[in-house]
């Protein structure tokens, strides 16, 4: 590539429009970086699940091969990197390959190296240390980004927990989190000994636990990218958490909204400022690239508290990278690719952040991750295919046309659905059915699911059918729960 320096957004966009190096997003699905292939020449998706029935021109899904049961997204990616069809696909396209992942480990790095590919993310070892919820508190403290009043400690019993919280002065209505894991599975609400007994096997022996005072709060999410020029900050999004129509997991993430009026201007600006400070501290810690922060907003006081760091792209990334500012300038993830491309660039980050803070740079969209919420297991016989759906006047939801572009949604009576559950898959409590993306809000001003959202959810779920398990396979539903997110 030429040694010229990229000096503005236009030149950055042109650089990727003319990109000759093959870049691959390798994951269970292409959901997290949906649409990025339209910004970057030679960008392809290698996925385990074919959400598009072979109709997406830039998604490659190899045929199913025998494999051990997946325990994580890392397992899926490592399976893909060893699949002959994937290896042949990468070699056939030639060039120096670059890989990006949602999740990866040191084995993924080794397999990537065997294929002659660079992983365009910080090392797995560094990411893993940053992903530790206990470490997040410490980084936040260094950056001047406060967490909910908390203490960090090994917990040996309920009496020990009481002692710890008495000493810390955070009361006995608590939220406990283990160091790693999905918030839907590793967050425990403890108000009594009975609550503790229900979860003690997941608390005792799990090392240092983050013990927080429980506050009445709203969840929010914000994504950013730490570059050599400074931290670029995206918009503050609402979070859909624990809605029983969408997820069986209390405290489990199940979607986001992006809109300019979701939070007061003061809260939006404070979140942006704190995210910038956190990103600058991450740079000092040696981390660079894309990350996401969860902030908890106290309903009573309006105080903003750091909830969680995700040192990677997330389930909210497709919202961030499709916002109005992305179309006006560039998707946030493009700056991540730029950082790892080793291409020299100059960027006025303060000017860019000021522009992206403008409410006109944010349009109104929502996404809902729809899971099977019944305590039952069967085998899926039919599921709604990916495409554009329409809501009729009587509330029924019908398939309208195939598309893989979110922008094809023309009104609030249409939605884009990305199918995850396939015929032949087990449909168990917590199984992902798919992601529904709509214009407008999915929540009320009081942050409850609105009636339109409930109709969409019901309409999509009613399109899924199943047949009973063979008698020999019937058993506890928990047997089928993989206990890890694929997005």
Secondary structure, 3 states (H helix, E strand, C coil): CCCCCECCHHHHHHHHHCCCCCEEEEECCCHHHCCHHHCCCCEEEEECCCCCCCCCCCEECCCCCCCCCCCCHHHHHHHHHCCHHHHHHHHHHCCCCEEEECCCCHHHHHHHHHCCCEECCCCHHHHHHHHCHHHHHHHHHHHCCCECCEEEEECCCHHHHHHHHHHHCCCCCEEEECCCCCHHHHEEEECCHHHHHHHHHHHCCCCEEEEEECCCEEEEEEEEEEECCEEEEEEEEEEEECCCCCCCCCCCEEEEEECCCCCCHHHHHHHHHHHHHHHHHHHHCCCCEEEEEEEEEECCCCCEEEEEEECCCCCCHHHHCCCHHHHHCCCHHHHHHHHHHCCCECCCHHHHHHHHCCHHHCCCEEEEEEECCCCCCEEEEECCCCEEEEECCCCCEEEEECCCCHHHCCCCCEEEEEECCCCCCEECCCCEEEEEEEECCCECCCCCECHHHHHHHHHHHCCCEEECCCHHHCCCHHHHCCCCCCC
